[in-house]
Amino acid sequence: MGGFGPDCARSEFARLADDDTNLHADVRAHPVTGALRGHAAMLAFSGLIAGSFALGSMAAPYIAPTALNALRFTMASVLVGVAALATTGLRRRDFAAPWRYGVLGGLMGLYFVLMFEGLKTAPPVSAAAVFTLSPILSGIAGYVLLRQIATRRMAVALAVGAAGALWVIFRADLAALMRFEVGRGEVIYFWGCVAHAIYTPLVRRLNRGESALVFSFGTMAAAAVILLAAGAPDLARTDWGMLPAIVWITLAYVTIFASAVTFVLLQYASLRLPSAKVMAYTYLTPSWVLCWQAALGAPMPPVMILLGVALTVLALVLLLKDEK
């Protein structure tokens, strides 16, 4: 993960912007290549997004989620907006029907606020396991919004992944599972994942030919406006000079990597892959979180919990297998 930086992020924006020229014609003409690029984008997405769980759990006790995310979306939208101006450009027709960006920005803002609120009490691996329920939710939303139908094998894979996620969420405790004792943080974050799952098929439904970079800018700018308004009291109450370094490290990471880069990657993949397969990569998140926690010096969870993580990886393999 150490090879990333602002310059690398800008070059990645430029590459994605170039790839997105004549996007829909390219996808139709080269469906296999487009799908492979979509898979590569989501592999990078899953690794980068996992850092939010590891770092977010460390920063969450010190700052209100609305204040942190208002800043992160404002900074990320500036970063992506500059990248868009320098590459594809921003045209007036890209912002026709601006309500589209308001809907998508509201969903993403809600997701991240609830994520950081949940991380105040939910362990990072458990929160990541909740995130792996997103493919099921996204599959339902994909059917309702786009009439995307899951095959039998995809349904089995989603069930396997959900079982693995529940095993981790309930800390490998069958008694707690039978009593359905879910932590408050996990419940809060689950509703954020519902918003995230609706967001994914809506990207394809609401996109009118805009590139991933431009569409991401519109979405993030809308999220920034919404969160600046909703988080104004928290922003005013925060003693910015007394915040520990971990908050600023987390803010920098989520702004550049877990917002700007991952937004573009998700938009890019959502235009090339079915919603359920896009969200299938969330099954890698608990594994990536384990890697992040190990790198940050946190203890590994018990072996029994790792069995649930293994099931989520199996679900990913099943979901990504070619239907033909």
N, C-alpha and C positions, 0 to 999 in steps of 0.2 A: 504493500500500500504506500510505501515511502516514495515511489516514483511519481507521485502526483503533485501538482502545484498550480498556482494561478496561470502560469504560462502554458502548462500542459492542458489546463482546463480550457483556455482560450483556443488552443490548437484543436482540441476535441470538438469544440463548438464549430470551428471553421470546417472541420472534416464532415461533421454531421450536416451542416448547412449545405455543403457541396453535394453530399449524397441525396439531400432532399430536393434538389432541383428537379422539376417535373416529377414529383414524388409518385403520384398515382399512376402515371404512364409507366414509370420504372417498375413499380410493383406488379403491374399487369404483364409487362414484357418479360420480367425476370422473377417469377414467383419464388423459385428455390433460393436464388441469391438474396432476395429481400427477406425471406424467412430466416436464413442463416444470420444475416445481419441483425435481425430482430432478436434472435437467441443470444448472440454475442452481447448485444446491448443489455439484455436482462441479466446475463451472468455478471456483468460489471455492476449493474444496478443492485443486485442482491448483496454483493460484497460491500459496496459503498454504504448502502442503507443500514447494514448491520452495525456500522460504527456509531450510528445515532443512538442505538440502544445502549451500547457500552459506555459512551461518553455522556449521553443524556441522563442515565441513572445517577451519574456522579454530579451533574450540574443541577438536576431538578430541584433539590432541596433549597437552593439559594436564589432562585428567580422565578417569578410567576410565568407560567407557560405562555400566556397571551403576550407578555412583554418580550420574552425571548423570540417568539415566532413573528411578532410584528417587525422586529429588527431584522431577523433572518430573511423574511420575504422582501423587505424593502431593499436590503443590500443585494440579495440574489437577483431581484428584478432589474436593478441597475446593471449588474454584471452581465446578465443575459441580454438586456436591451442594447448595451454597447456592443456586445458580440454580434447581435443581429444587424445592427446598423453597419458594422464593419464587413459583414459577409453578404447576407441575402438582401439587406435593406428592409425598411418598414414602410409598407404602402398603406394608403388609406383603406383600400378594399380588404386588407388583412383584418381590419377591425370593424367590419360590417357586423351588425347584430351583436353589439358588445355585451348583451346579456349572457351570451354563451360563456364569456370569460368570467363573468360574475358568478355563474352557477358552478363552474369548475373550480374557480378560486375559493369560493365558499366551502366546497367539499374538502379541498386540500387543506385549507386553514383549519377547519374543524378537526380533520384527521390529526394534524401535528399538535394542536393544542391538547387534544385528548390523549395523545401519545405521551407527551411530557407530564401531563397530570397523572396518568397511570404509572409512569416510571418513578413517581415519588414513593410508591409502596411496592410495586411489582418488580421482582428480580429481572434483570435483562433477558435471561434465557426464557423465562416464563412469558414475558411480554413478546419476545420474538415468536414463541409458540402460538400465542394468540394471533399474531400476524399471519401465521400459516393457515388460519381458517379463511383467509381472504379468497383463495381460489374457489371455494364452495360458494361464498357470497358473490364473487365476481361471476361465476358460472350462472347463478340465478339471475343476476342483473343483466348479464349478456343475453340470456334467453328473453327476458322481459323487454329489453330495449332493442336488441338486434336480431332476435330469434335464432341465436347461436345455440345449437343443440349438442350436448355432450354425448359422446359414444359410451358404450357399456364399459370399455376399458378405462376411459376417463373418469367415469362415475366410481369405478373400483379404486382408482388411484386417489381420487378426492377423499374417499372413505378411509383409505389407509393413512393418508396424510392427516386427516382429522383425528384419527385414533392416536397417531403419534403426538399430535399437538395437545390433545387432552391429557395424555400420559405425562407430558412435561408440565402442563398447566397445573395439574393436581399433584405434582411432585412425586409421581410414581406411587401414590397412596390410594389403593383401591377403596379403602373405607371412605376417604374424603371424596373420591369420585362418586361412590354410591350415594353419599349425602349431598353431592353436588355443592361442595364448599369451595366457592371461587373467591379469590381475594378481591378486595375493592379496586385495586389498581388494574387487575385483569379485566374486570367488568367495564370500567371506564374506557380502557383502551379498545375493548371489543367494539364499542359503538363508533370509535374512530375508524376501525377497520371496515365497518359497514359503509361509512362515507367513502373510504378509499376504494372499496369494491364497486360502488356505484360510479365513481369517477372514471374507472378504466374503460368500460364500454361507452361512456358518454363522450370520451375523447374522439372515438371513431364516429359516433353519431353526430357530434356537433362540428367536427372539422370540415371546412369547406375548401380544402386544397391548400391551406396555409402550411408552411414548412414546420417541422417539429420545433425549431428554434424560435420562430415567430409565435407559434401557438403557445409555447412554454412561457414566453415573455408576457403575453396577454394574460395568461392564467395567473402567473406569479404577481404581476402588477395589481390585478384585481384582488388577490389574496392579501397583498400588502395594505391596500386601501381599507379592506374590511377589518383586518386585524388591528390596524392603527386606530380605527374608530372604536372597535370593541375593547382594545387594550389600553386606551388612553389613561384611565385611572391607575392601572398597574405600572405603566411607564412612568407616570408622575411620582408614584410612591417608591420606586426602586432607587436605592442608594448606589448609583453606578460606581462610585469611587471605592466602595467597600466590598465589591464582589470579588470572590477568589479567582485565581487564574484559570481554574477549570471551566468556569462559565465562559470566559473569553475564548478559550481553546475550543470549547464545544460550539460556541457561536460561529467562530471562523469555519469549523469543519462543516456544520450543518448548512451554512450559507453557501460555501463553494461546492462541496461534494454531495451533501444530502439534500440540497435544494437545486442549485443551478444545474449541476451535471446530471443528477438522477432524474430531474424533471424532463430534461431533453431526452435522456435514454428511455424513459417510460413512454413519452409521447411517440418517439421514434418506433419503439417496439409495438405499441398499441395499434399503429397504422399498418403493421405487417403481420401480426399474429392474432389468432382468436383470443378473446379476453381470458378464458380459462388457462390457456398456455402462457400468456403473459404473466398471470399471477401465480403460475406453477413455480416460478423461480423464488417465490417467497418461502417455499419449503427449504431452501438453502440457508435462510436467514438464521435459524438457531445454530447451525454449524458454523457459519461465519461469526456469530456472536461469541461462540466458544473460543474461536481463534483470536478474536479481539480481546476477550477477557484474559486469555492466557498471555497475550502480548503485553497487556497492561498490569499483569501481576496478580490478577484475581484468581482464587481457587477454582478448580474444575468442579462441576456438579457430580453427584454420586453416579455410579455406573448404571443403576437402574433408570435414571433419568435419561442417560445417553441412549438407552434403547428406544425411547420415544423419538429422539433426534434422528436415529437411524431409520425409523419408519418414515419420517418426513422426506429423507433423501430417497428412499425407495419410491415414494409417491412421485417425486420429481422425475425419476427415470421412467416410470410408467406413463406419465403425462406427456413426456417429450418424445416417446417412441412414435415413429411415423405411422399414421393410421393405415397406410397402404402396404 
